Amino acid sequence: MSNQKHTPGPWTWNEDFCGLDAPEGAILEFDRYDGMWLTYTDTVDGRKANARLIAAAPDLLEALKAIKELAKPGQSLGISDAIDLICDIYNVALKALPTGGDD
């Protein structure tokens, strides 16, 4: 985790300027002439890491929903199903990482 390039969280939506904020500054801002654009981070690699994380968010949400569904009290999960779920979650999580997985 110490090699992460994306902006640390928590990230929150800011209604005042229609953008995504983090403790260290804005991540995503809306400009009525230019549309949405990635901001903050000092490097292109940081902006790319933020973009990958944003792009992977829908898949990561689906993985979390699957975990929640399978983690209900009294829910029984066989070892084969558990392994399949872990592999699916791993593959989804990889979408948020650059090649090499050092984010």
N, C-alpha and C positions, 0 to 999 in steps of 0.2 A: 504494500500500500504506500510505502514511502516514495515510490517512483511515480505516483499518480500525476498526470498532467492536467486533468480537468479541474475546474474550479471547485474547491471544497464546499460542501453544503453547510447548512440546509439552504435549498433554493426555494424561493417563494415568488408567487405572481404578484406584481405591483400594479394595481388598477390605475394609479395616478398617472403613470406614463406608459401603460400597456407593455410591460416588460417583465423579464425574469431577473430577480435579484438574488444575490448571495451576500454573506457578510463582508466579503472583500470587494464588492462592487456589482454593477449590472452585468448580466451574462447575455441577455437578449433584449433588444430594444426595438420599438416600433417607430418608424419615421413615416409620416403620411406621404412623403414624396419618394422615399427609397424602399418602403416596406420593412419587413423584419430583417434584422441583421445581428450577427454575433458580435459581442463586445467583450470588454474586460480582457483578461489574460494578456500577458506581455508577449506571448509567442504565437506563431502560427500553429505550432504543435498543440498548444493549449486550446486554441479555438477549434482545431480539428477534434481534439478529445471531447470538448463540450458538445460539438455537433454529433459525434458518434453516440454519446450518451443520450442526447435528446432523441436521435433517430431510433435508438434501441428501446426507448421508454415503453412504447406499446407492447412489444414482445416481452419485456421484463414484467410489465403489469399482468399479462396473461399468465406468465409463469408463477407469479405471486398468487393469483387467483386459484390456480391449480393446486398450489401448496395449501392454501386456506381450505379449499374443498376437501382435500385428502387429510387434513389435520383436524377435522371435526372430532369432538369427543366421541369415543366409542367406534370410530372408523377403523376398520381393519384393512391393512394393505399388505399384500404378499410381497415377498422379497423380489420377485421378478418385476412386479409393478413398481416397486420402490426404485429399483435400479433403472428402469426405463424412465421414470420421472426425473431422477437425478441427471441422467444423460440428456434429457430434453432441456432441463433447466441450465445445464452446463453449456449446451449449444446456443441457447438463447443469450446467455450472459456473454459469450464470446463475441456476439455482434457489437457489444459496447466497447470492446477492446481493440486496439490496433493490432496489426500483425506482430506476433511476438508476445502479446498480452502483458506489456509492461506499464499499462495505465492503471 
